[in-house]
Amino acid sequence: MDKLKEKLLVLYRKLSGYFEKHKKLIKLLGRIVSIAAVIYVIYTAYTMILKLNQSFLTTELIFPLILIISVTTFTIFVYSYSYFLILKEQSQKKISVSEVVYMYGTSNIYKYLPSNVMHYVGRNMLAKKYDIEQKKVLKATILEIVNVVVVTIAFCFINYLLYRKQYIITVIVFALFILVTHRFKLSKNFLLIFITTTINNLVVVYLYNFYNGTSLFGGFEQISIIQSVSWLAGFVVPGAPGGIGIKEFVMVKIGTKQFSAILSIVAVMQRLILIAGDFIAYAILQIKNKTVGERYGK
């Protein structure tokens, strides 16, 4: 593990040195990458819309979709704030939450570019701005990734226990996760990400039951496990922009037999919602950065 950390730190230092040496050029390329990411997101959303059967885009779904996309957009800011808490703890410096949210939210859209790691590069600006050691920024990013993975695993396990009606054990397990994350000063982050994970799963469960004509949140535990496992696959697999394709493939493969082909439509719909949420959050941050007079990342 120490060797891996050292290799990551060396790579991070090389990237930072290259960034400093070619600062103007990289900023120009950053703008081009940003525009390319936005275009790619729009193109991906368009191609996914073409895959949907028009009968599934009913007027009854318009208001719920507006609400769902709004909530999904909000979760981007929750993720940003969670990263702010981790970075603040690691750096022990007074950092602007607005600037962290801006850097995180705008670089977040880079994940749709090939490699699925470009969104981590943008955080280098925070290290430069606040004179934070690269090691600490790298550690904050690793802690964030570990936190997200642990939360997803915990969410799956807790839903499995709920499905088995092991309510007392569920409470004990959840309390243990809180204690462990508190030990690493990540309990607030754990709860924040747990809430956003629950929201994302509620969206999938709602959409499935809407199309299936069943109870509002029926089968929550089972569908949530399928959705979380597939999301985790898309999150950890390198090279897949934003996890597109990986997540949907896994969801359909492990869930279609039990939940019918409707789940494939739900997978596409959720991807459109996630893309919309990322794009809207990006647009909000860009508008705020220009209209309020803030010039983050400039």
MOKA-V633078 format. One record per backbone hydrogen bond with DSSP energy under -0.5 kcal/mol. NH is the residue of the N-H (numbers start at 1). CO is the residue of the C=O. E is the energy in kcal/mol with one decimal. If there is no record, write none. Layout:
nh=NH co=CO e=E
nh=NH co=CO e=E
//
This chain:
nh=5 co=1 e=-2.4
nh=6 co=2 e=-2.3
nh=7 co=3 e=-2.3
nh=8 co=4 e=-2.4
nh=9 co=5 e=-2.4
nh=10 co=6 e=-2.4
nh=11 co=7 e=-2.4
nh=12 co=8 e=-2.5
nh=13 co=9 e=-2.5
nh=14 co=10 e=-2.2
nh=15 co=11 e=-2.3
nh=16 co=12 e=-2.4
nh=17 co=13 e=-2.8
nh=18 co=14 e=-2.5
nh=19 co=15 e=-2.3
nh=20 co=16 e=-2.4
nh=21 co=17 e=-2.1
nh=22 co=18 e=-2.1
nh=23 co=20 e=-0.9
nh=26 co=22 e=-2.8
nh=27 co=23 e=-2.2
nh=28 co=24 e=-2.0
nh=29 co=25 e=-2.7
nh=30 co=26 e=-2.6
nh=31 co=27 e=-1.8
nh=32 co=28 e=-2.0
nh=33 co=29 e=-3.1
nh=34 co=30 e=-2.5
nh=35 co=31 e=-2.4
nh=36 co=32 e=-2.7
nh=37 co=33 e=-2.7
nh=38 co=34 e=-2.2
nh=39 co=35 e=-2.5
nh=40 co=36 e=-2.7
nh=41 co=37 e=-2.6
nh=42 co=38 e=-2.4
nh=43 co=39 e=-2.8
nh=44 co=40 e=-2.8
nh=45 co=41 e=-2.6
nh=46 co=42 e=-2.4
nh=47 co=43 e=-2.6
nh=48 co=44 e=-2.0
nh=49 co=45 e=-2.1
nh=50 co=46 e=-1.7
nh=51 co=47 e=-0.8
nh=52 co=48 e=-0.7
nh=52 co=49 e=-0.9
nh=56 co=53 e=-2.2
nh=57 co=54 e=-1.4
nh=58 co=56 e=-1.1
nh=61 co=58 e=-1.3
nh=62 co=59 e=-1.1
nh=63 co=59 e=-0.5
nh=65 co=61 e=-2.4
nh=66 co=62 e=-2.2
nh=67 co=63 e=-2.3
nh=68 co=64 e=-2.9
nh=69 co=65 e=-2.9
nh=70 co=66 e=-1.9
nh=71 co=67 e=-2.3
nh=72 co=68 e=-2.6
nh=73 co=69 e=-2.4
nh=74 co=70 e=-1.9
nh=75 co=71 e=-1.6
nh=76 co=72 e=-0.8
nh=76 co=73 e=-0.8
nh=77 co=73 e=-0.9
nh=77 co=74 e=-0.5
nh=78 co=74 e=-1.4
nh=79 co=75 e=-2.6
nh=80 co=76 e=-2.0
nh=81 co=77 e=-2.4
nh=82 co=78 e=-2.4
nh=83 co=79 e=-2.1
nh=84 co=80 e=-2.0
nh=85 co=81 e=-2.1
nh=86 co=82 e=-1.7
nh=87 co=83 e=-2.9
nh=88 co=84 e=-2.6
nh=89 co=85 e=-1.9
nh=90 co=86 e=-2.2
nh=91 co=87 e=-2.6
nh=92 co=88 e=-2.0
nh=95 co=93 e=-0.9
nh=97 co=95 e=-0.5
nh=100 co=96 e=-2.0
nh=101 co=97 e=-2.5
nh=102 co=98 e=-2.1
nh=103 co=99 e=-2.8
nh=104 co=100 e=-2.8
nh=105 co=101 e=-2.8
nh=106 co=102 e=-2.6
nh=107 co=103 e=-2.0
nh=108 co=104 e=-1.4
nh=109 co=106 e=-0.8
nh=110 co=107 e=-1.6
nh=111 co=108 e=-1.4
nh=112 co=109 e=-1.4
nh=113 co=110 e=-2.1
nh=115 co=239 e=-0.5
nh=116 co=113 e=-1.6
nh=120 co=117 e=-1.8
nh=121 co=117 e=-0.6
nh=121 co=118 e=-0.8
nh=122 co=118 e=-0.8
nh=123 co=120 e=-0.9
nh=124 co=121 e=-2.0
nh=125 co=122 e=-1.3
nh=126 co=123 e=-1.0
nh=127 co=123 e=-1.1
nh=128 co=124 e=-1.8
nh=129 co=125 e=-2.7
nh=130 co=126 e=-2.2
nh=131 co=127 e=-0.6
nh=132 co=127 e=-1.8
nh=136 co=133 e=-0.7
nh=137 co=133 e=-1.8
nh=138 co=134 e=-2.7
nh=139 co=135 e=-2.2
nh=140 co=136 e=-2.4
nh=141 co=137 e=-2.2
nh=142 co=138 e=-2.5
nh=143 co=139 e=-2.9
nh=144 co=140 e=-2.1
nh=145 co=141 e=-2.2
nh=146 co=142 e=-2.8
nh=147 co=143 e=-2.7
nh=148 co=144 e=-2.5
nh=149 co=145 e=-2.4
nh=150 co=146 e=-3.0
nh=151 co=147 e=-2.6
nh=152 co=148 e=-2.2
nh=153 co=149 e=-2.4
nh=154 co=150 e=-2.9
nh=155 co=151 e=-2.9
nh=156 co=152 e=-2.2
nh=157 co=153 e=-2.6
nh=158 co=154 e=-2.8
nh=159 co=155 e=-2.2
nh=160 co=156 e=-2.1
nh=161 co=157 e=-2.2
nh=162 co=158 e=-2.3
nh=163 co=159 e=-2.4
nh=164 co=160 e=-1.8
nh=165 co=162 e=-1.3
nh=166 co=161 e=-3.2
nh=167 co=165 e=-1.1
nh=170 co=166 e=-2.0
nh=171 co=167 e=-1.9
nh=172 co=168 e=-2.0
nh=173 co=169 e=-3.0
nh=174 co=170 e=-2.5
nh=175 co=171 e=-2.2
nh=176 co=172 e=-2.2
nh=177 co=173 e=-2.2
nh=178 co=174 e=-2.0
nh=179 co=175 e=-2.3
nh=180 co=176 e=-2.6
nh=181 co=177 e=-2.5
nh=182 co=178 e=-2.2
nh=183 co=179 e=-1.7
nh=184 co=180 e=-1.0
nh=185 co=182 e=-1.6
nh=186 co=181 e=-3.8
nh=187 co=181 e=-0.5
nh=190 co=186 e=-2.8
nh=191 co=187 e=-2.3
nh=192 co=188 e=-2.5
nh=193 co=189 e=-2.8
nh=194 co=190 e=-2.3
nh=195 co=191 e=-2.2
nh=196 co=192 e=-2.0
nh=197 co=193 e=-2.6
nh=198 co=194 e=-2.2
nh=199 co=195 e=-2.3
nh=200 co=196 e=-2.5
nh=201 co=197 e=-2.0
nh=202 co=198 e=-2.3
nh=203 co=199 e=-1.8
nh=204 co=200 e=-1.5
nh=205 co=201 e=-2.6
nh=206 co=202 e=-2.6
nh=207 co=203 e=-2.6
nh=208 co=204 e=-2.4
nh=209 co=205 e=-2.3
nh=210 co=206 e=-2.4
nh=211 co=207 e=-2.3
nh=212 co=208 e=-2.2
nh=213 co=209 e=-1.2
nh=214 co=209 e=-1.5
nh=218 co=215 e=-1.3
nh=220 co=217 e=-1.0
nh=223 co=219 e=-2.5
nh=224 co=220 e=-2.5
nh=225 co=221 e=-1.8
nh=226 co=222 e=-2.0
nh=227 co=223 e=-2.8
nh=228 co=224 e=-2.8
nh=229 co=225 e=-2.4
nh=230 co=226 e=-2.1
nh=231 co=227 e=-2.4
nh=232 co=228 e=-2.4
nh=233 co=229 e=-1.8
nh=234 co=230 e=-1.9
nh=235 co=231 e=-1.8
nh=236 co=232 e=-2.2
nh=237 co=233 e=-1.6
nh=238 co=236 e=-0.6
nh=239 co=115 e=-1.9
nh=240 co=237 e=-0.8
nh=241 co=239 e=-0.8
nh=242 co=111 e=-2.0
nh=243 co=240 e=-2.4
nh=244 co=241 e=-2.1
nh=246 co=244 e=-0.5
nh=247 co=243 e=-2.1
nh=249 co=245 e=-2.2
nh=250 co=246 e=-2.5
nh=251 co=247 e=-2.5
nh=252 co=248 e=-2.3
nh=253 co=249 e=-2.5
nh=254 co=250 e=-2.5
nh=255 co=251 e=-1.3
nh=256 co=252 e=-2.0
nh=259 co=255 e=-2.8
nh=260 co=256 e=-1.8
nh=263 co=260 e=-1.5
nh=264 co=261 e=-1.3
nh=265 co=261 e=-1.0
nh=266 co=262 e=-2.2
nh=267 co=263 e=-2.3
nh=268 co=264 e=-1.7
nh=269 co=265 e=-2.6
nh=270 co=266 e=-2.9
nh=271 co=267 e=-1.7
nh=272 co=268 e=-2.1
nh=273 co=269 e=-2.1
nh=274 co=270 e=-2.7
nh=275 co=271 e=-2.5
nh=276 co=272 e=-2.5
nh=277 co=273 e=-2.5
nh=278 co=274 e=-2.4
nh=279 co=275 e=-2.7
nh=280 co=276 e=-2.8
nh=281 co=277 e=-2.3
nh=282 co=278 e=-2.2
nh=283 co=279 e=-2.4
nh=284 co=280 e=-2.8
nh=285 co=281 e=-2.2
nh=286 co=282 e=-2.1
nh=287 co=283 e=-2.6
nh=288 co=284 e=-2.7
nh=289 co=285 e=-2.2
nh=290 co=286 e=-1.3
nh=291 co=287 e=-3.0
nh=292 co=288 e=-2.1
nh=294 co=288 e=-0.6
nh=298 co=295 e=-1.3
//
